[in-house]
């Protein structure tokens, strides 16, 4: 079973409180993040390959926003780092390393969130 990633408890606590009023809301937000995060990673990686700063910034910002909404601070920090990257002065190797670092965090979080969704269905 995946280990729990580092997260800020307050956003999830707020979502749990909303889930009482609107059952299923928290799981739906998690499903949205789980479905969208891989797409955003693809956009980021394409932007890194193309050296396209706007594409990188937009996708990293979107990913960071979703992570922050769920309190996923490691993903948010890694996405913010990529979002702030000055691609013109970053070597292709360093850009690729930043993308891989972000991918590792997202992968870890997705496995954890999927296990949480599975648990909530049982």
C-alpha positions as CSV (number, residue, x, y, z in Angstrom):
1,X,0.0,0.0,0.0
2,X,1.4,3.4,-0.9
3,X,2.6,5.5,2.0
4,X,0.8,8.7,2.8
5,X,2.4,11.7,1.1
6,X,3.1,14.9,3.1
7,X,0.0,17.1,3.1
8,X,-1.5,20.0,4.9
9,X,-4.5,18.7,6.9
10,X,-6.6,21.9,6.8
11,X,-7.8,21.7,3.2
12,X,-8.8,18.0,3.6
13,X,-10.5,18.8,6.9
14,X,-12.5,21.5,5.2
15,X,-13.4,19.1,2.3
16,X,-14.5,16.4,4.8
17,X,-16.7,19.0,6.5
18,X,-18.3,19.9,3.1
19,X,-18.6,16.2,2.4
20,X,-21.1,15.9,5.4
21,X,-23.3,18.5,3.7
22,X,-22.7,17.2,0.2
23,X,-21.8,13.5,0.4
24,X,-19.3,12.3,-2.2
25,X,-17.9,15.8,-2.8
26,X,-14.4,15.0,-1.5
27,X,-14.2,11.8,-3.5
28,X,-15.3,13.7,-6.6
29,X,-12.6,16.3,-6.1
30,X,-10.0,13.6,-5.6
31,X,-11.2,11.9,-8.8
32,X,-10.9,15.1,-10.7
33,X,-7.3,15.6,-9.5
34,X,-6.4,12.0,-10.2
35,X,-7.9,12.3,-13.8
36,X,-6.3,15.6,-14.6
37,X,-2.8,15.5,-13.0
38,X,-1.4,13.0,-15.6
39,X,-2.6,15.3,-18.4
40,X,-1.0,18.4,-16.8
41,X,2.2,16.4,-16.4
42,X,2.1,15.6,-20.2
43,X,1.7,19.3,-21.0
44,X,4.6,20.2,-18.7
45,X,6.8,17.6,-20.2
46,X,5.9,18.6,-23.7
47,X,6.6,22.3,-22.7
48,X,10.0,21.3,-21.3
49,X,10.9,19.4,-24.5
50,X,9.7,22.3,-26.6
51,X,11.3,24.9,-24.3
52,X,7.9,26.6,-24.3
53,X,7.8,28.7,-21.1
54,X,4.1,29.6,-21.3
55,X,3.0,26.0,-21.8
56,X,5.1,25.0,-18.8
57,X,3.8,27.8,-16.6
58,X,0.1,27.2,-17.4
59,X,0.2,23.5,-16.8
60,X,2.4,23.7,-13.7
61,X,0.1,26.4,-12.3
62,X,-3.0,24.3,-12.9
63,X,-1.4,21.3,-11.3
64,X,-0.2,23.3,-8.3
65,X,-3.6,24.8,-7.8
66,X,-5.2,21.3,-7.7
67,X,-2.6,20.1,-5.3
68,X,-3.1,23.0,-3.0
69,X,-6.8,22.5,-3.0
70,X,-6.2,19.0,-1.6
71,X,-3.4,20.1,0.7
72,X,-0.7,18.1,-1.2
73,X,2.2,20.4,-0.4
74,X,5.0,18.3,-2.0
75,X,3.3,18.2,-5.3
76,X,2.4,21.9,-5.0
77,X,6.0,22.8,-4.2
78,X,7.5,20.7,-7.0
79,X,4.9,22.2,-9.5
80,X,5.7,25.7,-8.2
81,X,9.4,25.1,-8.8
82,X,8.7,24.1,-12.4
83,X,6.2,27.0,-12.9
84,X,8.9,29.5,-11.8
85,X,11.6,27.9,-13.9
86,X,13.4,30.3,-16.4
87,X,13.5,27.8,-19.2
88,X,15.7,30.1,-21.3
89,X,18.5,29.8,-18.8
90,X,17.9,26.3,-17.7
91,X,19.9,23.5,-19.3
92,X,17.8,20.7,-21.0
93,X,19.2,18.3,-18.4
94,X,18.1,20.4,-15.5
95,X,14.7,21.0,-17.0
96,X,14.3,17.2,-17.5
97,X,15.4,16.6,-13.9
98,X,12.8,19.1,-12.6
99,X,10.1,17.4,-14.7
100,X,11.1,13.9,-13.4
101,X,11.1,15.2,-9.8
102,X,7.6,16.5,-10.3
103,X,6.5,13.3,-12.0
104,X,7.8,11.3,-9.0
105,X,5.8,13.4,-6.5
106,X,2.6,13.2,-8.6
107,X,3.0,9.5,-9.1
108,X,3.4,8.9,-5.4
109,X,0.3,11.1,-4.6
110,X,-1.8,9.5,-7.3
111,X,-1.1,6.0,-5.9
112,X,-2.1,7.2,-2.4
113,X,-5.2,9.0,-3.5
114,X,-6.4,6.0,-5.6
115,X,-5.9,3.8,-2.5
116,X,-8.0,6.2,-0.5
117,X,-10.7,6.2,-3.1
118,X,-10.7,2.4,-3.1
119,X,-10.9,2.3,0.7
120,X,-13.9,4.7,0.7
121,X,-15.8,2.5,-1.7
122,X,-15.4,-0.5,0.6
